Amino acid sequence: MSSKAETSIPVPHPRETAVLFGHRDAETALLNAYRSGRIPHAWLIGGAQGIGKATLAYRMARFVLAHGDPLAPAVQRAGSLNVDPADPAARRIAAGAHGGLLVLQRTANDKGVMRTVITVDETRETIHFFGSTAAAEGWRVCIVDTVDELNPNAANALLKILEEPPRQSLFLLVSHSPGRVLPTILSRCRRLPLRPLSKAGVIQAVSQATGLASDDPSLIEAAEAAEGSVARALTLLGGDAVKLHHKTAALLASLPRIDPRELHALGDALGGSDKVALATFVDSVDRWVGAHLRTEDPNADLPRLARLAEVWEKINRAARDTAEYNLERKPLVFSVFGMLAEATR
């Protein structure tokens, strides 16, 4: 792999990102609901990974915490959820230090290894958060990034507070797979689906994040393969990453047939320690499986889809172990395609 493919591009965290590309209708829906004075207390922001869901959630949290009165003239005149980065609320959110914002997300365990789920103990922080006076009688906002990663006990703990939301509370639940969220949680949320960005939108967003010119050939190539995801385009930047994506996609398209020689070649292409290559491979597999699980065909083979969903979870666990413990990549490739071939026969 070339050094260009191995270069990690620094990208601002969504809490630090002031600009949102696309999703104008979704932003307007949030703004109009807030300034009506009757905003639903919980929103499920759903859509493909890397298209701006968390950025929109932080953008909404920033606006609410900067403008606590929905009927104030500044809110009523606002044309978007934009908040000046120099605003005190924006600065505190960017620093992860705003008393009115709680973020539930996966954290590292005592050994420094990232957990695979959001735990019930972390979710129970919402009880203290919404029961405290830390927000100084103002709005309190909870972002769950992502609700897909709540373990069953954590999901039930969140459900309890969603059922009896405190006054001036707002929940923004991010989900890559809204169809897999507990129906009891879904029933208590206003759903806000986001669509993948256009190719032009991806180019604009990546150009803003990286400083690359919008006509840079590597950027255009990454945007074409990104399927509307800014995060995916950033991962694919660099010719080797795009080639690896196409190689993986071709092998996935041939399932359940497997060519061992092609798998060996793919394993070699992943290299020994290239994090970008591994991320590209895992992302390509993840999106392929996700697309098959999201089928709306009423005649779909449900037992086959159930097998595929079970395999998907195993693949993600194996990929996380490979990344965290720097394991050999070729066994992962053979294991992933072996499981997928069995599940798709």
Buried (B, 14 or more C-beta within 10 A) or exposed (E): BEEEBBEEBEBEEBBBBBBBBBBEEBBEBBBEBBBEEEBBBBBBBBBBBBBBBBBBBBBBBBBBBBBBEBEEEEBEEBEEBBBEBEBEBBEBBBEEEBBBBBBBBBEEEEEEEEBBBBBBEBBBBBEEBBEEEBBEEBBBBBBBBBBBBBBEBBBBBBBEBBEEBEEBBBBBBBBBBBEEBBEEBBEBBBBBEBEBBEBEBBBBBBBBBBEBEEEBEBBBBBBBBBBBBBBBBBBBBBBBBBBBBEBBBEBBEEBEEBEEEBBEEBBEBBBEEBEBBBBBBBBBBBBBBBEBBEEEEEEEEEEEBEBBBEBBEEBBEBBBBBBEEEEEBBEBBBBBBEBBBEBBE
